[in-house]
Amino acid sequence: MFETLELRRMLSGAVEIGLVSPGPGVCTGDQVQLRMQTGAPSEPGGGQGTIGEVAPLSAAEVTGLLTNVREEKLARDVYNAMYTQWGSPIFRNIANAEQQHLNAVATLLDRYDVPNPVAGLPAGVFDDPAVQQAYDQFVARGNQSVLEAMRVGVEIERQDIQMLQQSLRTATHRDIRTVYSNLLAASRTHLAAFRTQVIRLEALE
């Protein structure tokens, strides 16, 4: 069982970085994460809620979900913009992964009847002025060079990791913790991929 899980994590990382493509029937890490988070709603402390009953969220858990759904949209939209600008497959691959992450958090928002602040918003548009400013700045920086675009990727993934770690500290519902834990693992894979590209491109300068 341990070897199977390790192999799945390695394959997921390779797919996201663009080293391999998922073949028919291959379940990537993001797909595993989405399946894991679709179980019954959970009670705080890790207990399983009764069917049809959803334990209420704390204010901190609501804030965490709202913060992370905005962050996942930010990452997806920036990477799609960078793929359009530079055509590097890493941006397309990781943008696709971020879409899966966005879907996972959106599912949690729907489950707990929390309005999704990014639902229906077009690419590059955000309801939060601070997030909008961050998006605009990231895209402006990334448009300067492909190296700077990779550095933007590093910064976004570091930001994702910090937010997810904070969210995990305040989350008590098991399904939410499961999603955050899987998103955190994926963000670390993305960070490593962008760092590798930065090192490679800096060596060419």
Secondary structure, DSSP 4 states (H G I P E B T S, - for coil): -HHHHHHHHHHHHHHHHTSS---TT---HHHHHHHHTTS--B-BTTPBPPTT--PPPPHHHHHHHHHHHHHHHHHHHHHHHHHHHH--HHHHHHHHHHHHHHHHHHHHHHHTT---TTTTPPTT--SSHHHHHHHHHHHHHHTT-HHHHHHHHHHHHHHHHHHHHHHHHH--BHHHHHHHHHHHHHHHHHHHHHHHHHHHHHHH-
